[in-house]
Every structure is written in C-alpha cells, then in structure tokens.
Amino acid sequence: MKSKKARKVSFKLFLHKTASREESGFYPVYLRITYNRQNTKVPDVLLDNHYLMWKEEDLENFQNNNMTPQIREQSKYLNRSLEFYEKIIRHEDPEGDEEYTVIGIGDRARFYRKNVINDLSFYLEYLEKLEFEQLFSAKQIPEVYPEWTFPDKLIELKDKVSEGFKRLHELHALLSLYEMDYYNGYKTDYILGGTYYHWIIDGGMDRFKQFLNAYFGSKERLDERYLSETLSREDKTIVERQLATVLEHLPPQEKYTPLYLSIITNHCEKVADRDLQ
C-alpha cells in the first residue's frame, strides 16, 4: 500500500513594522507558518519573549543566503528554530490528520522550550516538604520546614527518607550531569538542549540511555576532569556542592536504570498531556 505523502510545511519570515520602531530601522522578525491549508504567525522565532530585531537588509541577506557578519550567528539559531517548528508539527501530526491545526503552535512551542530538570527540581522541593513533615511527626528532625535541604543533611537523613525520594535525587544528579554537558559531545544545541522538545521529539531519551551506559560502564565519554576537579574544589556553587554530595553519598546505581528511565519517560508524558491540552 502506498504511504501517505507528508504535507508540506511552509515558512515565511517578515518584519513586524510599527510606527514606534521606524526611527531605529530595526523591527521584530516574525514567522508565518502554513500547514494543512492553515496559517499562523509567531513572534518569538528564537526564544520565548526575545524578539529577533533585524533591518530590512538583514532579512534580505538571510533570504538570499548572504550570511553577513551582522546576522551570521543569529541565522544559525534561526534555521534551528525553523527545524524546531517543523519537527513539532511532524510529531503532533504524524498521520496527516485533517483535524490537526497549526493554530496555537506558538503557545505549544513555549511548553516544548521548558526545561525538564527545572520542573523536576520543583517537584523534588514539594516532595521534600512531605518527607520533612513525616520526619518531624516521627520526631527525627527538630523543625517541620527547616532552612536546610535534604542534600545538606544527606548523610544523617538518607536512611530515614523514603526509597522513592532517594531514587528521585539519584535521577536528578544523573540529569544534572547529562544536561550540563559533562557528557562529551552531547550539547550541541545551546537553545533546546534539556528541554521537553529535546526529550520528547529530538532523541533525548536515546541519548540519555547512551549516557547511562557510559556512566555505569567505562565512563569514557564522561568528563572525568569535571567529576574529579570541579566537584572537589572548595569554591563550588550551591548546586555543584549538592550534586557532589549526592554523587558521593547517594550514588546512582545501575540496577535502578529501568526505574530512572521510567520516571523521566512518565514525567515527560504526563506534563505534555497536561500542558498541551
């Protein structure tokens, strides 16, 4: 049976001109997306709430593939952004559904640009409060909501908190190493690395599996200099200090690999279902 031909996604860039910007000659670059006989426009072609400001000659040079020094770096990100929008459409409409609409893709793109580990950090903070409430009720800590966090008292508390809470901290440490580019060669994308787009659409899960194989294997592709020098120096940031503490005293374990993968997969799926409705 002949496969259905994928619908074409068309992009057109234009300058959004208003009287208030006429004096400078710079205007926000907008993107018009046409798909399935519908079109919509989005203003944040690079990052949320950050307009790309070009003059008319800049847009003309880009359209003519004349990468002048003024637009060369921005053009790289702009081309990446066009790929970003097309991959979202292909992901959302893999079968060419007649009911699919490109309208609202700008709002959906904001979800895909959200950072996964930031959301997980907030989730951990919430669960930490629940753990502390239980420990306080059992008279194992002096305050129900102390100023210190779990990593600060990890040695003292790791045998008192729940196993699920410990697994989440282990996963958070692994994701921190992965996202922060201490897995050599991973982060070639300065805008979308570590986002829901990366994890759901752009192959992040497969890369993370490779990372785990390396981490629990030879570690040849881990940045050993970072692990041995950066995390052991005296002037670590709070985040680095907590990461070093978890890696030393609550190290991720290979036997929990299926659980780590299941947690991150379920998290991405549930958040996507909620935020894209």
Secondary structure, 3 states (H helix, E strand, C coil): CCCCCCCCCEEEEEECCCHHHCCCCCEEEEEEEEECCEEEEECCCCECCECCEECHHHHHHHHCCCCCCCCHHHHHHHHHHHHHHHHHHHHHCCCCCCCCCCCCHHHHHHHHCCEHHHHHHHHHHHHHHHHHHHHHHCCCCCCCCCCCCHHHHHHHHCCCCCHHHHHHHHHHHHHHHHHCCCECCCCCCCCCCCEHHHHHCCCHHHHHHHHHHHHCCCCCCECHHHHHCHHHCCCCCHHHHHHHHHHHHCCCCHHHHHHHHHHHHHHHHHHHHHHCC
